[in-house]
């Protein structure tokens, strides 16, 4: 049994070898907002040894309803800096790398470089998401990807499946279509998705100052997406790496 009391309960589930694999693992996490923030929380608490986090955004007041890093005290601060500080406060030994950037082809090597064991994709912009997923696939990096969490209310409709098997989710459909346009032979089954089969019936009627549609979201569903992504990643590391 580990002498680290913080990991004793995890070791009871995964064994000493699983704990060692987590400590030796390197995870890239793209996005530390509503979904990614909760994914990071679980990865750090599970004992993942090295994490690279990528996000270009700062905390805004509209984030307060669903993002674990968002408080009145963190408004206006960079999410990656807040995430790194929180990770260190949980596990001072963690190797945490921050990249303040928007995912694009120009710096994808900075995002996916140094041979990570796996990628967790928690971003929601289609172009950036396609760039990230395609690049990870080309590098042979195991990927866990979040599809659309907004506009949903039913936790029982949240599922885990290969991208090729997802149903109902409009974002998953758009990602599949874009990837196939770029590569008709793209192996969609290699990407594990967390998605919802709950039909989207609410149409956004408001827009932000930048013109982006404002999508309704509960505090709960994005958190469950993020924790589910982390759970799948933790199981994969403990068993497969």
C-alpha positions as CSV (number, residue, x, y, z in Angstrom):
1,X,0.0,0.0,0.0
2,X,1.3,3.5,-0.9
3,X,2.5,5.7,2.0
4,X,0.8,8.6,0.2
5,X,-2.5,8.9,2.1
6,X,-4.0,11.1,-0.7
7,X,-3.9,8.1,-3.1
8,X,-4.7,5.2,-0.8
9,X,-8.4,5.0,-1.8
10,X,-7.5,5.2,-5.5
11,X,-4.9,2.4,-5.0
12,X,-7.6,0.2,-3.5
13,X,-9.4,0.5,-6.8
14,X,-6.5,0.4,-9.3
15,X,-3.7,-1.4,-7.4
16,X,-0.2,-0.3,-6.9
17,X,0.7,-0.8,-10.5
18,X,-2.2,1.4,-11.6
19,X,-1.0,4.2,-9.3
20,X,2.5,3.9,-10.7
21,X,1.2,4.1,-14.3
22,X,-0.8,7.2,-13.4
23,X,2.3,8.8,-11.8
24,X,4.4,8.0,-14.9
25,X,1.8,9.2,-17.4
26,X,1.7,12.3,-19.5
27,X,-1.7,13.7,-20.5
28,X,-2.5,16.7,-22.7
29,X,-5.8,18.5,-21.8
30,X,-7.1,20.9,-24.4
31,X,-9.5,23.3,-22.7
32,X,-10.0,23.9,-19.0
33,X,-13.4,25.5,-19.0
34,X,-16.8,23.9,-18.1
35,X,-15.8,20.4,-19.2
36,X,-12.1,20.5,-19.1
37,X,-11.9,22.1,-15.6
38,X,-13.6,19.1,-14.1
39,X,-11.6,16.7,-16.1
40,X,-8.4,18.3,-14.8
41,X,-9.7,18.1,-11.2
42,X,-10.1,14.3,-11.5
43,X,-6.8,13.7,-13.3
44,X,-4.8,15.6,-10.7
45,X,-6.6,13.9,-7.7
46,X,-6.0,10.5,-9.3
47,X,-2.3,11.1,-9.4
48,X,-1.5,11.7,-13.0
49,X,2.2,12.8,-13.0
50,X,2.4,15.2,-15.9
51,X,-0.3,17.3,-17.6
52,X,-0.1,19.9,-20.3
53,X,-3.1,22.3,-20.3
54,X,-4.1,24.5,-23.3
55,X,-6.6,27.4,-23.1
56,X,-6.5,30.9,-24.5
57,X,-9.4,32.3,-22.4
58,X,-9.9,34.2,-19.1
59,X,-12.6,33.8,-16.5
60,X,-15.7,35.8,-17.2
61,X,-18.8,36.3,-15.0
62,X,-20.8,34.1,-17.4
63,X,-18.6,31.2,-16.4
64,X,-19.7,31.3,-12.8
65,X,-22.7,28.9,-13.3
66,X,-20.6,25.9,-14.5
67,X,-16.8,26.3,-14.4
68,X,-14.9,25.0,-11.4
69,X,-12.2,27.6,-11.8
70,X,-14.6,30.5,-11.9
71,X,-15.2,32.5,-8.7
72,X,-15.6,36.2,-8.0
73,X,-12.0,36.3,-7.1
74,X,-10.8,34.8,-10.4
75,X,-12.7,37.0,-12.8
76,X,-10.4,38.3,-15.5
77,X,-7.6,35.8,-14.8
78,X,-6.2,33.4,-17.3
79,X,-7.7,29.9,-17.0
80,X,-4.5,28.0,-17.5
81,X,-2.8,29.9,-14.7
82,X,-5.6,29.3,-12.4
83,X,-5.7,25.6,-13.4
84,X,-2.0,25.2,-12.8
85,X,-2.2,26.8,-9.4
86,X,-5.1,24.6,-8.3
87,X,-3.4,21.5,-9.6
88,X,-0.3,22.3,-7.5
89,X,-2.4,23.0,-4.5
90,X,-3.8,19.4,-4.7
91,X,-0.5,17.7,-5.7
92,X,2.6,19.8,-5.3
93,X,4.7,17.1,-7.1
94,X,2.7,17.3,-10.3
95,X,4.4,18.5,-13.5
96,X,2.0,21.0,-14.9
97,X,2.7,22.8,-18.2
98,X,0.6,25.7,-19.5
99,X,0.0,26.9,-23.0
100,X,-2.0,30.1,-23.4
101,X,-3.2,29.5,-27.0
102,X,-6.1,28.8,-29.3
103,X,-5.7,25.5,-31.1
104,X,-4.5,26.0,-34.7
105,X,-2.2,24.3,-37.2
106,X,0.4,27.0,-36.5
107,X,1.3,25.6,-33.0
108,X,-0.2,22.1,-33.0
109,X,3.3,20.7,-32.4
110,X,3.5,22.8,-29.2
111,X,0.2,21.2,-28.1
112,X,0.9,17.6,-29.0
113,X,4.7,17.5,-28.8
114,X,6.9,15.3,-26.6
115,X,4.8,12.1,-27.1
116,X,1.9,12.3,-24.7
117,X,0.2,9.1,-23.6
118,X,-3.2,10.5,-24.4
119,X,-5.2,13.6,-25.3
120,X,-8.4,14.8,-23.6
121,X,-10.2,17.2,-25.9
122,X,-12.5,19.6,-24.1
123,X,-12.9,22.4,-26.6
124,X,-16.0,23.3,-28.5
125,X,-14.9,25.2,-31.6
126,X,-15.4,23.0,-34.6
127,X,-12.4,24.1,-36.7
128,X,-10.0,23.9,-33.7
129,X,-11.5,20.6,-32.6
130,X,-11.0,19.0,-36.1
131,X,-7.4,20.3,-36.3
132,X,-6.7,18.8,-32.9
133,X,-8.4,15.4,-33.5
134,X,-6.8,15.0,-36.9
135,X,-3.3,15.8,-35.7
136,X,-3.6,13.5,-32.7
137,X,-4.8,10.7,-34.9
138,X,-1.8,11.2,-37.3
139,X,0.5,11.0,-34.3
140,X,-1.2,7.9,-33.0
141,X,-2.2,9.5,-29.7
142,X,-5.1,7.9,-27.9
143,X,-7.9,10.5,-27.7
144,X,-10.9,11.1,-25.5
145,X,-13.2,13.9,-26.8
146,X,-16.1,15.8,-25.4
147,X,-19.0,16.5,-27.7
148,X,-21.9,18.9,-27.0
149,X,-22.8,19.4,-23.3
150,X,-24.8,22.6,-23.6
151,X,-28.7,22.6,-23.9
152,X,-29.0,19.2,-22.1
153,X,-30.6,18.3,-18.8
154,X,-30.8,14.5,-18.6
155,X,-27.8,12.8,-17.0
156,X,-29.1,9.4,-18.0
157,X,-28.6,10.3,-21.7
158,X,-24.9,10.8,-21.4
159,X,-23.0,8.0,-23.2
160,X,-19.5,6.9,-24.0
161,X,-18.8,5.5,-27.5
162,X,-16.4,5.7,-30.4
163,X,-17.0,8.8,-32.6
164,X,-18.2,6.5,-35.3
165,X,-21.0,5.2,-33.1
166,X,-22.3,8.5,-31.7
167,X,-25.9,9.4,-32.2
168,X,-28.2,12.4,-32.0
169,X,-25.4,14.9,-31.0
170,X,-25.2,17.7,-33.7
171,X,-21.6,18.5,-32.7
172,X,-20.5,14.9,-33.1
173,X,-22.2,14.8,-36.5
174,X,-20.3,18.0,-37.6
175,X,-17.0,16.7,-36.4
176,X,-17.5,13.4,-38.2
177,X,-18.4,15.2,-41.4
178,X,-15.4,17.5,-41.3
179,X,-12.9,14.8,-40.5
180,X,-14.3,12.6,-43.4
181,X,-14.0,15.6,-45.8
182,X,-10.3,15.9,-45.0
183,X,-9.7,12.2,-45.0
184,X,-12.3,9.7,-46.3
185,X,-10.4,6.9,-44.5
186,X,-10.2,8.6,-41.1
187,X,-10.5,6.1,-38.3
188,X,-13.4,7.5,-36.4
189,X,-13.6,4.5,-34.1
190,X,-10.2,5.4,-32.7
191,X,-11.6,8.5,-30.9
192,X,-13.6,7.8,-27.7
193,X,-16.4,10.3,-27.1
194,X,-18.5,11.5,-24.2
195,X,-21.7,12.7,-25.7
196,X,-25.4,13.0,-25.1
197,X,-28.3,11.2,-26.9
198,X,-30.7,13.8,-25.6
199,X,-32.3,15.7,-28.5
200,X,-31.5,19.4,-28.6
201,X,-34.8,21.2,-28.7
202,X,-33.8,24.7,-27.4
203,X,-32.7,27.2,-29.9
204,X,-30.3,29.9,-28.6
205,X,-31.8,33.4,-28.9
206,X,-29.1,35.5,-27.3
207,X,-25.7,36.5,-28.5
208,X,-22.6,37.8,-26.7
209,X,-20.9,41.1,-27.4
210,X,-18.6,39.3,-29.8
211,X,-21.6,37.9,-31.7
212,X,-21.2,34.3,-30.6
213,X,-24.4,32.5,-29.7
214,X,-25.0,32.0,-26.0
215,X,-26.0,28.4,-25.3
216,X,-27.9,27.5,-22.1
217,X,-26.1,25.2,-19.8
218,X,-26.7,23.7,-16.3
219,X,-23.9,23.5,-13.7
220,X,-24.2,19.7,-13.8
221,X,-24.0,18.3,-17.3
222,X,-20.6,19.8,-18.3
223,X,-19.2,18.6,-15.0
224,X,-20.4,15.1,-15.7
225,X,-18.9,15.2,-19.2
226,X,-15.6,16.3,-17.8
227,X,-15.5,13.7,-15.0
228,X,-16.5,11.0,-17.4
229,X,-13.7,11.9,-19.8
230,X,-11.3,11.8,-16.9
231,X,-12.7,8.5,-15.7
232,X,-12.2,6.9,-19.1
233,X,-8.7,8.3,-19.3
234,X,-7.8,7.0,-15.8
235,X,-9.0,3.5,-16.6
236,X,-7.1,3.5,-19.9
237,X,-3.9,4.6,-18.2
238,X,-4.2,2.1,-15.4
239,X,-4.9,-0.8,-17.7
240,X,-3.4,-0.1,-21.0
241,X,-0.2,2.0,-20.7
